[in-house]
Amino acid sequence: MEIFFVTCASAFAGFVDAIVGGGGLIFLPALFAAHPGAAPATLFGTNKSASVWGTAFATWQYSRRVSMNWPLMLPAAALAMLGSFAGAWLVTLISADFLRRLLPVVLLAVLIYTLMRKDMGRHHAPRLSGRFELFAVCTIGLTIGFYDGFFGPGTGSFFVFLLVRWLGYDFLNASVAAKLLNLSSNTAALVLFTLKGHVWWHLALPLAMANVAGSLLGTRMALTHGAGFVRIMFILVVSALICKTSYDAFLR
């Protein structure tokens, strides 16, 4: 029964994550509910072992339909991986608990800003070009990649928001770029968890297959319905993240 439950959760997480990120909001609580006695690091590693495949397939599907600026995004993806390693290393030295109460406030600010700017992310109109755009994307990759390794919740949403707000991307193009950056940071985290022995490989295959199936459906819906649909999903996911992180920070 536990395997069926977490497999369904993995599929739904892949669906949501493919559209706008935030799949961990669904999948991680399901893993903790199904395996309350397991080490948290093992559940985090098992989550990454499934979600990395859904993110990889979403990146591939998006790149076939939406133009990806590879010379721009590949350096940023490399820096996201480097940042994730650095963040994961730092969290072995100091606690990330101080972020627990700050995160809901930051997410609330992101949500309010998005709701107030009703046209934000509806039209793809990049503000930067050349070295300035490369610097901006690489800064986002390194910074949010570091956050992903150090703490993690809301990584995909932060990638999307910064690409929309700072670079002027629409929500669909931002989601495409965010998938590649998130894939890099997830891969770095998975390598670290694997080296530490914190992955349940006997669950990895069915969970990965379910995550990919959900990811393919989510990608198709995002491509069919466009930036407006992705914006709505972004608002819903960030709202859910605010509720979840507020509960973890102040009520648990």
N, C-alpha and C positions, 0 to 999 in steps of 0.2 A: 504493500500500500504506500509506503514511504517513497519508493522509487517512482510509482505512478504520479504521486503528488508533486515531487520535485521535477519530474520530466515535463509535466504540464506547465509548471511555473517557469521552467527554462524556455519553453516555447513562447509563452506570453512575454517573458522578459526580452527575448530576441525580437519579437514583433515591435515592442515599444522602443527598444534600443536602436533598432534600424531606422526609426523615424526621426528621433530627436535625442537619443541617449536616455539614461535613467533606468536601464534594465536591472541594475543591481538593487534598485529600490524594491523590486518584485522578487528577484531570485534569491538574494541573500537572506531576507527574512524567512523565506520558505525553507532554505537549507537549515537555518538555525531552529526552526520549528520542528522539522523532521528529525534532526540530530542534535538535541539539546545538550548532550554530554560530550560532543566532539570539541576538539581544540579550535578556537576561532580561526587561527591561521590556516588550518586544514580546510575549513569551509570557504575561506577567502580564496585559497589556491584552487579548490574544486570549482568555485564560481568562475575564476579566470580561465580554467581549462575548457569550459564550455563556451563562455561568452566571447572568447577570442576568435572562435571559429565563426560565430554569427556575425561579428564585426567584420571579419575578413570577407565573408560572402557579401555582406551589405556594401562594403567598399568596392568590391569587384562589380556588383550589379549597378551601383550608381555610376561608376567610371565609364560604363558602356553607354549610358544614356545622357549623362551630364558631363560637360567638359571639365577635366581636372588639369590644373596647371602644375604638372609634375615637377618642372625645374624649381618651382616655388615651394611646393608642398613636401618634397622629399627631404630637403635640409631641415624643415620644421619638424617632420616626423622623426628624423634622427635625433634632434634635440629633445623632443618629447620623450623618446626612449631614454636618453641620457638623464633628463630631469627626473623621470620615474625611478631610475636606479638610485639616483642621489637621494630622493625623498624616502625610498624604502630603506636605504642605508641609515639615514638620519633618524628614522623612527625607531631603529634598534638602539639608539643612544639616548633620545629624549622622548617624552610622551607627547602625543598629539591631542591630549584631552582639552587643551586650551581652545582648540578649534571647534570643539563640540558645541559650545554655547554661541560662538561667533557665527557659525555657518547659517543657522536659520535667519539671522539678521541680514546677512549678505544676500541670501536667496530671496528674502522679502523685498529688499531694495531692487534686485533684478526684476522681480515680478511686477512691482509697482511701476518701474521705469518702462517696461515692455507694454503694460496696459495703457499707460499715459501716451506713449508714442504709437498711436494706432497704425501709422503707415510704416513703422520700422520693420524692415525685413520683408516687405511685400515686393519690392523692386530691386533687381540686382544692378547696383550702381557703385562699383568699387571706387573708393576715394583715393587710393594710393596706387602707385605703379613703381616698377623698377626696384631699386635698392630699398626704398622706403617701405614698399609692400613686403619685400623679403624680410626686412628687419622686424616689421610688425608681426608677421606670421611666425617667424622663428622665436620671437619673444613670447607669443602666446603658447607655442609648442613647449618651450622650455619651462615656463612658469606653471602652466596647468599640468604638464607632465610631472613636474616636481610635486605638485599638490596631489596628483593621483597616487604617486608612490607613498607619500607621507600620510595621507588621510583618505581621500577617494570619493566620498559621496557627491554626486552632482557633476562629476568631471565632464561628461558629454554635454550637459547643459551649459557649463561655463565655456567650453570650446565654442559652442554655437552662438551664445550671447556675444562673446568678444569678437567673433568674426563678423557678426551682423553689425554691432555697434561701432567697432573701431575701423573695420575695413569697408563697410557698406555693402556686404553681401546680402542677398535675400536668404530667407530661412532654408530654402531647398539647397542652394549652393553651399551655405554654411554647414548644413548637415552632412553634405558629401565630404567636404574638407575635414570636418570634425571626425568622421569615421576613420579616415586614414591616420589622423593624429592620435585618436583613441586606441586604434589598433596597435600603434607603436608603444604607447604607454602600457597597455594591457600585456603585450608580449614581454616587455621588460619585467613586469611584475610576475608573470607566469614563470619566467626563467628563474627568478629569485625563489619563488615558492617551491619550484621543482628541485632546485639545489638544496633547499632546506628540508625536503621530504614532506611537504605539506600539500600533496595532491592525492585524492582518491581516484586512481586511474581506472578502477573497475566501474566507476560511475561516469567517467569522463566521456566515453563514446556515446551512450544513449542521451546524455544531457547535451552534448555537442550537436548531435543530429536534430534534437528537438529545437535547440536554439537557432540552428541554421534554417529549419523550416519556418519558424516564426519570423526570422530575419528576412527571408525571401518574400513573405507575405507583406511585412511592414514596408519593405523597400518598394514593392509594386504599388502599394497604396499611396506612398509619398510621391512617387513619380507620376501617378495618375492624377492626383488631386492638387499637387503643386505646393507653392510656398504658403498659401493661406491655410491649408490643412496642417502643414508642419508647424506653423505659428500656433494654432490652436492646441496641438499636441504638446508643444513646448510649454504653454501656459498651464496645461493640466499637469504635466510632469513636475514642473517647478512647484506648483501648489501642493502636490502630494509630497514632494521632498521637504517643503517647509513643515508640513504636518509631522512627517516622520522624524526629521532631525530635531524639531522642537520637543517632541515626546522623549526622544533619546537624551536630550540635553537637560530638560527641566522636570520631567515627570517620572522617568524610570528610576 
